[in-house]
Amino acid sequence: MEEANEGVEIVDVIDMPEIDARDLVKLHIKPIAITFVITLIVLAIMFRKSGMIKALLIPTIVIICVNALYVSIVSILRIPVNEYVASGFIFVYAMSLIGTALYTKTISKN
């Protein structure tokens, strides 16, 4: 009897609660939208003489494309969606805002 029990291993099963991606994103939609609108307003005020459409269109396209690229990388690599992915999204969003503001400012100086 003891020989049969030697090869048996005890496996602990831990239930992880499922996190819905909508629940993670739902908290961040309003602040991201508000900062996006405020950023567009600031850019419109800063570059009103150098062309409003160009000053608003370039950052909008860049921000949307960069964040779409981030979401597609997360989807392709099948990274589990958790609070770190949401934080990464906000970080990428903030960096794309800063980058486009700096890029637009350097273009307007030339």
Residue, then its C-alpha position, 0 to 999 in steps of 0.5 A: m500500500e505504501e508503494a502506491n502512495e509514493g508516486v502520488e502528488i498533491v495538487d492545489v487548485i486555486d480559483m482566480p476571479e475572472i476580470d472583465a476588461r470592460d470593468l478595468v477600462k470603464l474607470h479610465i474612460k472619463p479621465i482619458a477623454i477629459t485629458f484628451v479634450i483639454t490637450l486639444i484645447v491647449l494645442a488649439i490655443m498654442f497653435r491658433k496662428s500656425g494652423m488650427i487643423k494641423a495642430l489638432l489633426i496630427p496629435t489626434i491621429v498619433i494618439i489614436c494610432v499609438n494606442a491602437l498599436y498598443v492594444s493590438i500588441v496586447s491582443i496578438l501576444r495574448i497578454p492577460v488583461n489586468e490592472y498592469v495592462a490598463s496602467g500600461f495603456i495610460f502610460v502609453y497615452a500620456m507619453s503619446l500626448i507629451g510626444t505629440a505636444l513636443y513634436t508639434k511645438t518643434i514644427s511650429k518653431n521651424 
